[in-house]
Amino acid sequence: MSELGEVSIVSVSDAPWGDVERVFGTRGDPAGCWCQYFKLSNAAWTDAEPAECKTLLEKQVRAAAPPPGVIAYRDGEAVGWCAVEPRPNYSRLARSRVVAGGSPEDPDDDGVWAVTCFVVRVGHRRSGIGGALLRGAVEQARTLGARVIEGYPVDVAVRGKTSSADLYHGTFSLFLGAGFAEVARPSPDRSVVQLRVGD
């Protein structure tokens, strides 16, 4: 594990767009998706080009209604991203097997927020960035009126060896460490976890 420098978390709406680009990079899944997978229909996602997804995220960041996530800085360098928004903003999420089969919440309740994606740059993984991002995402959601925050992590103790690309949902242990509780286990290696932060 590399030594963890000073980490700060800011709302993506307060970060320069160039820092968002640095985190998502130019190759791999983040550079193709730009956190649009759960926002686009199946047909739109199939036809979407990475440049289009990037433009969509930039528009969402600039609109900041609400900001779609948080950015992690380590010693002043942008190193990570966590997506968090009211769950109804993710039109495709409610139809996913994990959420449909596990969440006890009304799919139209905008008081339920979802943490859907983590991106941590190569060279900064396994150093506490994910935990810092999750804490920052929880704080942003709480501040903006969330009642419940949900996550849909992977239980690596069940799944076994898993590539970092397959851990974009976050790990079960990461969410438990942040105070989330499991409310359902729709499949052996995927759970629905919740943190209640409001009335």
N, C-alpha and C positions, 0 to 999 in steps of 0.2 A: 504494500500500500504506500503510495507516495505521500509525502508530508503535505498536509492541508494548509495552504496559505489563508489569508484573510478572505472570507467569502461574504458577499453582500447580494441581496436579492432585490430587484426593482421590477415594478410593473413594466411590461413591454412597451406601454404607451409612453414611458419616461426614458426609454433607451433609444439611442440613435439607430436608425434602420440598418446602417452598416454593421452594427453589432449583431443584429438579428441574422443578417446574411452570413456573418462569420460563424455563428453557432450552427446554422443549418448546412453550411458548406456547399460544395459543388458536386459531390458524388454520394452514393448510398441512398438509403430510403428517405432520410430527412430532406435531402435536396430534391427529391422527386415529389414528395407529398406536401411539404410545407403545412402540415396539420390541417389538411382539407378532406382527408378520407372520410371522417365522420360527418362532414358538412355537405357533401355532394351526394346526389343520387347515384345508384349503381351505373346508370347510363352515362351520367356526366363524368363520373370518376374514370370510367373506361376510356372516354375520349379526351380527358384532361391532359395537357402537356405540363411539364414541370414549371415552365415560365408562367403559365396561366395560374397555377396553384400559388406560385410566389406572389403574383400580382394580387390575388384574392386575399392572401394573408396580410400583405402590406395595406390594403384597403381596410381590413378589419382592425389592424393595429391603429391606423390613423383615425378611424371612426371612434375607437375606444368606447364602444357602447354595448357591453363593457369591454375593457381590454381583454384580449383572448388568452393571456398568459403572463408568465413572469420570466425574467432573464437572470441568470446567475453570473456574477463577476467574481473572479478569484484574482486577488492582487491587481484589480483594475482591468483585467482581461475578461471579455465575454466568453463563458465556457459552457453554458447550459440553458435549457429552455424547459418549461413545464406548461402545458396547456390546461387551463381551467376556465370554465364558463358555465352559465346556467344550462342544465342538461337539455332543455328544449332547443337550444341553439345547434345541437348535434342531431340533425334530423335522422341520420342513419343509425345512431347509437341505440335508440329505443327498439329498433328492429333486430339488433344483434342478438345472437343466441344467449350470450352471457347476461346481458341486461334484461332482455325479455323473460328469461328463465330464472332470474335471480333477484332483481330489484323489487322491493315492496312498495316503492314510491309511484305516485301518479306520473306518467310520462310527460304530462303537460304542466307540471308544477315547476314554475321558474324559481322557486325557493330551493330546489334541489340542484346543486352544482356538481359537475363531473370533472375529475382529473383524468384526462384521456391519454396524455402522451408526455414522455420525457425524452429529451435529447441532451446528451453530455458528450462533449467533444473528446475525440481520442487524445489520450495523454492526461485526461482529467477524470477518468472513470475510477471507480473503487476508492474514492478519496473523500466521500461525504457530500459530494455535490448534489446527488439525488435527494438526500434527506433535507438539505438546505432548500432545494427547490420546492419540495413538498410543503415544508413549513411556510415558505413564502406564498405558495398557492393557497394554502388554507387561510392565511392572514388576509390575502386579497379578497377571497370569496367571502369571508366573514365580514370584512369592512364594507363590502358592496351588497350585503343583505342576504347571504346564503343562510338557509335554515339547516340544511343537511348537505354534506359534501360526500360524494361517492367516488370510489375507485374500483378498478376491475383488474387487479394484479395477477401476475403469474406466480404460482407456488413452485419455486425451483426445487424444493425438497421432494416434491412429487414428480415434477417433469424431468428432473435430472439436468444434465449438461445442456445449457441453452445459450445460443449466441446472443450477443448484446443487441442485435437487430430485432430479436424476438422478445426483448424485455422492455419495449417502448411503453408498455402499460405500467411499468414499475413492478417491483417484487412484493410478494405478500409480507415478507419481514419488514420491508421499508415502511409500508402503511401501518403495520402493527406498532412499529417503533414510534410512529407519529400520533398514536392514540386512537387509530381507527379500530373498529370491531367488525368481525366478519358477520354478515347477515344472511349469506347464502353461498352455496358451493355448486353452481350450475354444472361444472365438470370437475373431474378430479384435480386438475392442475390450475383452475381459474376460479377466483372467488369474487364476490361482491362485498365490499367493505364500506363502512359509513362512519362519519364523524358528525355528531350533532352539535351545531354551533349557535343555534338561535331557537326562538320559540316556534 
